[in-house]
Amino acid sequence: MKIPALDMKAQLAPIRKDIDQAIARVLDHGGFILGKEVEKFEKDICLYSGSKYSIGVSNGTDAITLALEALGIKRGDRVLCPAFTYYATVGAVASIGAIPVFIDIDPKTYCIDPESVKLYLRQTPKAIIPAHLYGQCADMDSILAIADKFDLKVIEDTAQAFGAEYKNKKAGTIGDCGTVSFFPGKNLGACGDAGMILVRDESVADILRQLRNQGTAPSNKYKHIYPGHNNRLDSIQAAILVVKLKYMDIWNRKRAENAVYYNGQLAALELITPYVPDANTHIYHQYMVRAKNNKSRDSIMNHLNEKGIDSRVFYPIPLHLQPCFSYLGYRKGNFPESEKAAQEIFSLPVYPELTHEQMDYVVKSIKEVL
Ligand SMILES: *Cc1c(COP(=O)(O)O)cnc(C)c1O
């Protein structure tokens, strides 16, 4: 049996007519950049998440870069980042010339560990970017307490967790800014690149609206107050996302049901299934399990792949050991929990359209090795 990591065709099929009509409407009116679809999507995102302001942008990476700039982070400023996340969390920091300062993760949630943050505060960082990895939030109360005390801006990288909640607040609405990605493979995916910044403060939102559009002043198209960028969101992507947002909670719930099913089936095996603190609801962008060591991880994954099951490692190399960040001077051993996670975790397909029969096949295949 072939079980992919994600089944885009199965997701689109039931809503295909609505998507086609949404695209056709944009083709008919011919306004392809920003415009009324983007405004509608921004409004819908505010209604859904409770965010005060939402600014549609080109993708989830640019969302982080723009948020950093709008919050006043400059070249040479230090920004605390998890050592274990997708590259873009940290790439965005480096791209504006700011200095990533890595922090180890909590080995249970795989998110940035607030206790470890305390070791780095003497370097006078200006911001912190908790990444809500795999679909659940970092320990935000602890992070906000530190941020308050040490005057750090908080940017929640919500690329993998849009729709997840922390103490009944939507991920991305807890810090100064929340950045969302609608890359096709995320839980809410466009048919191309797209992103969003959730913002609490009106003045930051005003700056972001200018920064994403060449720094164009609201009153005069050819006056540029901020040195901005072209990070605009397309109308077609926004129109598609307006349709898909209506289904996101249903899809996320299905993922969570699949995760519960796996948890039950895998409970007796020598695997660690996802840990969800009481404060969190998890939307299972990825369902990650942890094997006892590197060797057993690789033998399980090899077997799954032979059986046609698309299991992957998110992510095999922690950021402090990436060649592109060697100039920062970190070494192997600096962040043991991040390094251990990179060696021991792997994903099981958890997408909403999975059937019990498919999940039983995944479980059976794992049991064949363990
Ligand atoms: C996907 C992702 C991003 C980047 O989003 P893009 O839209 O692909 O630029 C950033 N951070 C994390 C944690 C991600 O998973």
The ligand as an SDF file (V2000), in Angstrom:
LIG
                    3D

 15 15  0  0  0  0  0  0  0  0999 V2000
    7.3420   26.4360    6.5210 C   0  0  0  0  0  0  0  0  0  0  0  0
    8.0110   27.1370    7.6250 C   0  0  0  0  0  0  0  0  0  0  0  0
    8.4850   28.4480    7.4890 C   0  0  0  0  0  0  0  0  0  0  0  0
    8.5550   29.1700    6.1820 C   0  0  0  0  0  0  0  0  0  0  0  0
    7.3840   29.3290    5.4930 O   0  0  0  0  0  0  0  0  0  0  0  0
    7.4180   29.5810    3.9140 P   0  0  0  0  0  0  0  0  0  0  0  0
    6.0260   30.0020    3.6050 O   0  0  0  0  0  0  0  0  0  0  0  0
    7.7900   28.2920    3.2620 O   0  0  0  0  0  0  0  0  0  0  0  0
    8.4120   30.6510    3.6410 O   0  0  0  0  0  0  0  0  0  0  0  0
    9.0080   29.0690    8.6120 C   0  0  0  0  0  0  0  0  0  0  0  0
    9.0920   28.4280    9.7920 N   0  0  0  0  0  0  0  0  0  0  0  0
    8.6780   27.1660    9.9540 C   0  0  0  0  0  0  0  0  0  0  0  0
    8.7900   26.5440   11.2990 C   0  0  0  0  0  0  0  0  0  0  0  0
    8.1390   26.4630    8.8730 C   0  0  0  0  0  0  0  0  0  0  0  0
    7.7410   25.2000    9.0430 O   0  0  0  0  0  0  0  0  0  0  0  0
  1  2  1  0
  2  3  1  0
  2 14  2  0
  3  4  1  0
  3 10  2  0
  4  5  1  0
  5  6  1  0
  6  7  2  0
  6  8  1  0
  6  9  1  0
 10 11  1  0
 11 12  2  0
 12 13  1  0
 12 14  1  0
 14 15  1  0
M  END
$$$$
